[in-house]
């Protein structure tokens, strides 16, 4: 696949080396507003500068680049792996609209382990809930992460919301002076140090607690997941794919 990488920060560099060393990909360029080192491939500050046609773009950059990416992708019928975090609702709507013409994988977490967690939740969350267990989500990330709660925490809630009727999220209990309701899922965000990413779903019943936990020990899991998603997307038709639907 002729591939363009968008973003040349920490994750962009990791994706760059992974793609460059993978025979399934033909790296034809990297896009970034700045480069702190020279590379062998063409370097662009925006996709409008690129005259080659890519089969796929892997994006680990910034939400501000979305319009540039979508304009190029729609013009060239290019598949997209969007692993950037922090998209607004308006931007998510643009992504969904574009997916009516091209295949797009969009996820805030690309790890294989998180894919397995979503499958587990589809199988067990409703049964826990119907047997009187309360459900809570706790996510932990490094102190430089801007958005809270994480996109992955929201994804985990959405997976359970699709399985269980009449749920609603609660993000801040300090503003609520009443006991917990049965049909709510609390979502708490912790920030500190250099935590790559940790997500825990707690099912708390009478005298017993069951926890499902995913911990990213390095950013390599997200690189491998993005590469895997790009390969799977090669055979997909137009549509919007996520961790819930791609695998």
MARBADREN-394680 format. One line per 10 residues: their letters; for each residue x, y, z of C-alpha. Coordinates in nm, 3 decimals. Each point is the difference from the previous one (the first is absolute). Example, Ala and Ser with C-alpha at 12.3 -4.5 7.8 and 13.67 -1.06 7.14 Angstrom:
<pts>
as	1.230,-0.450,0.780 ~ 0.137,0.344,-0.066
</pts>
This chain:
<pts>
xxxxxxxxxx	0.000,0.000,0.000 ~ 0.125,0.346,-0.085 ~ -0.001,0.168,0.340 ~ 0.026,0.352,0.141 ~ 0.062,0.064,0.369 ~ -0.150,0.317,0.143 ~ 0.184,0.125,0.307 ~ 0.367,-0.029,0.095 ~ -0.013,0.034,0.376 ~ 0.070,-0.284,0.243
xxxxxxxxxx	-0.269,-0.230,-0.139 ~ 0.057,0.114,-0.358 ~ 0.365,-0.103,0.019 ~ -0.092,-0.341,0.140 ~ -0.254,-0.055,-0.279 ~ 0.255,0.123,-0.254 ~ 0.256,-0.264,0.098 ~ -0.263,-0.275,0.022 ~ -0.140,0.078,-0.346 ~ 0.343,0.044,-0.156
xxxxxxxxxx	0.104,-0.345,0.119 ~ -0.322,-0.175,-0.104 ~ -0.012,-0.151,-0.348 ~ -0.376,0.045,-0.020 ~ 0.046,0.378,-0.022 ~ 0.164,0.232,-0.251 ~ 0.068,0.324,0.187 ~ -0.034,0.289,-0.246 ~ 0.012,0.295,0.239 ~ -0.034,0.147,0.349
xxxxxxxxxx	-0.200,0.311,0.088 ~ 0.081,0.221,0.299 ~ 0.002,0.371,0.077 ~ 0.362,-0.045,0.106 ~ 0.274,-0.263,-0.021 ~ 0.280,-0.029,0.255 ~ 0.197,-0.242,-0.215 ~ 0.052,-0.085,-0.365 ~ -0.158,-0.312,-0.147 ~ 0.042,-0.173,-0.334
xxxxxxxxxx	-0.362,0.042,-0.107 ~ -0.167,0.320,-0.125 ~ -0.089,0.240,0.282 ~ -0.309,0.220,-0.024 ~ -0.151,0.265,0.225 ~ -0.349,-0.078,-0.133 ~ -0.158,-0.255,-0.229 ~ -0.082,0.264,-0.261 ~ 0.372,-0.006,-0.088 ~ -0.008,-0.371,-0.082
xxxxxxxxxx	-0.066,-0.089,-0.365 ~ 0.021,-0.376,0.051 ~ -0.308,-0.209,0.066 ~ 0.010,-0.202,0.322 ~ -0.203,-0.313,0.070 ~ -0.010,0.074,0.372 ~ 0.088,0.272,0.251 ~ 0.091,-0.081,0.360 ~ -0.061,0.305,0.217 ~ 0.158,0.058,0.342
xxxxxxxxxx	0.004,0.379,-0.003 ~ -0.247,0.267,0.118 ~ -0.374,0.059,-0.050 ~ 0.079,0.327,-0.181 ~ 0.129,-0.206,-0.293 ~ -0.329,-0.177,-0.066 ~ -0.121,0.226,-0.282 ~ 0.331,-0.040,-0.186 ~ -0.023,-0.377,0.037 ~ -0.363,-0.033,-0.105
xxxxxxxxxx	0.042,0.230,-0.301 ~ 0.287,-0.211,-0.133 ~ -0.162,-0.334,0.085 ~ -0.331,0.080,-0.166 ~ 0.175,0.131,-0.310 ~ 0.225,-0.307,-0.032 ~ -0.230,-0.269,0.145 ~ 0.256,-0.064,0.273 ~ -0.073,-0.221,0.301 ~ 0.060,0.152,0.343
xxxxxxxxxx	0.125,-0.121,0.337 ~ -0.076,0.288,0.237 ~ 0.170,-0.060,0.335 ~ 0.013,0.365,0.104 ~ -0.180,0.088,0.324 ~ -0.214,0.297,0.096 ~ -0.235,0.038,-0.298 ~ -0.301,0.225,0.062 ~ -0.355,-0.118,-0.066 ~ -0.002,0.213,-0.314
xxxxxxxxxx	0.318,-0.169,-0.123 ~ -0.139,-0.345,0.081 ~ -0.302,0.087,-0.213 ~ 0.234,0.094,-0.286 ~ 0.176,-0.335,0.035 ~ -0.330,-0.186,-0.009 ~ -0.113,0.194,-0.306 ~ 0.327,-0.075,-0.182 ~ -0.038,-0.369,0.084 ~ -0.299,-0.013,-0.235
xxxxxxxxxx	0.256,0.024,-0.281 ~ 0.320,-0.160,0.138 ~ 0.090,-0.257,0.267 ~ 0.115,0.162,0.325 ~ 0.123,-0.161,0.320 ~ -0.025,0.249,0.286 ~ 0.097,-0.090,0.354 ~ 0.165,0.166,0.299 ~ 0.155,-0.334,0.092 ~ 0.141,-0.237,-0.262
xxxxxxxxxx	0.135,-0.277,0.224 ~ -0.100,-0.362,-0.057 ~ -0.054,-0.047,0.373 ~ -0.264,0.272,0.010 ~ -0.173,-0.168,-0.293 ~ -0.025,-0.313,0.217 ~ -0.132,0.200,0.295 ~ -0.287,0.136,-0.211 ~ -0.088,-0.355,-0.105 ~ -0.002,-0.114,0.363
xxxxxxxxxx	-0.228,0.288,0.098 ~ -0.248,-0.086,-0.273 ~ -0.021,-0.351,0.142 ~ -0.017,0.069,0.374 ~ -0.106,0.358,0.081 ~ -0.374,-0.050,-0.040 ~ -0.002,-0.317,0.208 ~ 0.194,0.168,0.281 ~ -0.241,0.295,-0.011 ~ -0.312,-0.216,0.003
xxxxxxxxxx	0.134,-0.187,0.302 ~ 0.032,0.313,0.211 ~ 0.359,0.106,-0.063 ~ 0.089,0.369,-0.019 ~ 0.240,0.102,-0.277 ~ 0.278,0.258,0.020 ~ 0.281,0.100,-0.237 ~ 0.333,0.142,0.119 ~ 0.266,0.119,-0.244 ~ 0.354,0.118,0.073
xxxxxxxxxx	0.236,0.190,-0.231 ~ 0.317,0.210,0.010 ~ -0.004,0.357,0.128 ~ 0.028,0.151,-0.348 ~ -0.325,-0.146,-0.133 ~ -0.248,0.279,-0.072 ~ -0.339,-0.164,-0.052 ~ -0.190,-0.168,0.284 ~ -0.151,-0.248,0.019 ~ 0.199,-0.180,-0.265
xxxxxxxxxx	-0.153,-0.094,-0.332 ~ 0.056,-0.364,0.093 ~ -0.201,0.039,0.322 ~ -0.284,0.146,-0.206 ~ 0.030,-0.291,-0.242 ~ -0.027,-0.251,0.285 ~ -0.314,0.174,0.123 ~ -0.148,0.001,-0.351 ~ 0.059,-0.375,-0.036 ~ -0.198,-0.067,0.319
xxxxxxxxxx	-0.263,0.260,-0.085 ~ -0.075,-0.194,-0.319 ~ -0.057,-0.316,0.204 ~ -0.193,0.144,0.295 ~ -0.310,0.219,-0.029 ~ -0.044,0.337,0.172 ~ 0.359,0.050,0.120 ~ 0.145,0.345,0.056 ~ 0.355,0.112,0.086 ~ 0.100,0.195,0.311
xxxxxxxxxx	0.329,0.188,-0.019 ~ 0.009,0.201,0.323 ~ -0.163,-0.129,0.317 ~ 0.107,0.307,0.200 ~ -0.282,0.195,-0.163 ~ -0.262,-0.265,0.085 ~ -0.133,-0.023,0.355 ~ -0.192,-0.325,-0.024 ~ 0.059,-0.372,0.005 ~ 0.114,-0.182,-0.308
xxxxxxxxxx	-0.268,-0.101,-0.249 ~ -0.017,-0.352,-0.138 ~ 0.012,0.104,-0.368 ~ 0.308,0.222,0.017 ~ 0.363,-0.071,-0.080 ~ 0.254,0.220,0.172 ~ 0.300,0.103,-0.211 ~ 0.301,0.134,0.189 ~ 0.324,0.143,-0.144 ~ 0.335,0.005,0.181
xxxxxxxxxx	0.306,0.186,-0.130 ~ 0.357,-0.035,0.118 ~ 0.358,-0.086,-0.082 ~ 0.077,-0.189,-0.319 ~ -0.285,-0.254,-0.002 ~ -0.047,-0.110,-0.362 ~ -0.359,-0.102,0.049 ~ -0.200,-0.210,0.244 ~ -0.370,-0.082,-0.016 ~ -0.195,-0.197,0.256
xxxxxxxxxx	-0.364,-0.107,-0.003 ~ -0.131,-0.095,0.344 ~ -0.310,-0.213,0.058 ~ -0.093,0.036,0.367 ~ -0.264,-0.231,0.143 ~ -0.101,-0.118,0.346 ~ 0.319,-0.112,0.175 ~ 0.196,-0.049,-0.324 ~ 0.181,0.213,-0.257 ~ 0.111,-0.099,-0.348
xxxxxxxxxx	0.246,0.223,-0.191 ~ 0.102,-0.002,-0.365 ~ 0.318,0.198,-0.053 ~ 0.217,0.097,-0.295 ~ 0.341,0.159,0.051 ~ 0.218,0.130,-0.281 ~ 0.363,-0.046,0.108 ~ 0.137,0.185,-0.301 ~ -0.120,0.188,-0.305 ~ 0.107,-0.290,-0.221
xxxxxxxxxx	-0.338,-0.168,0.053 ~ -0.168,0.294,-0.174 ~ 0.247,-0.016,-0.288 ~ -0.061,-0.371,-0.055 ~ -0.375,0.055,0.023 ~ 0.006,0.279,-0.257 ~ 0.203,-0.215,-0.240 ~ -0.244,-0.286,0.047 ~ -0.295,0.232,-0.059 ~ 0.158,0.135,-0.320
xxxxxxxxxx	0.043,-0.352,-0.137 ~ -0.359,-0.093,0.082 ~ -0.129,0.321,-0.154 ~ 0.156,-0.095,-0.333 ~ -0.287,-0.239,-0.073 ~ -0.278,0.222,0.134 ~ -0.249,0.199,-0.200 ~ -0.124,0.346,0.096 ~ -0.116,0.034,0.357 ~ 0.101,0.110,0.349
xxxxxxx	0.180,-0.267,0.200 ~ 0.099,-0.004,0.367 ~ 0.139,-0.248,0.250 ~ -0.356,-0.128,0.025 ~ -0.046,-0.071,-0.370 ~ 0.333,-0.043,-0.183 ~ 0.113,-0.327,0.156
</pts>
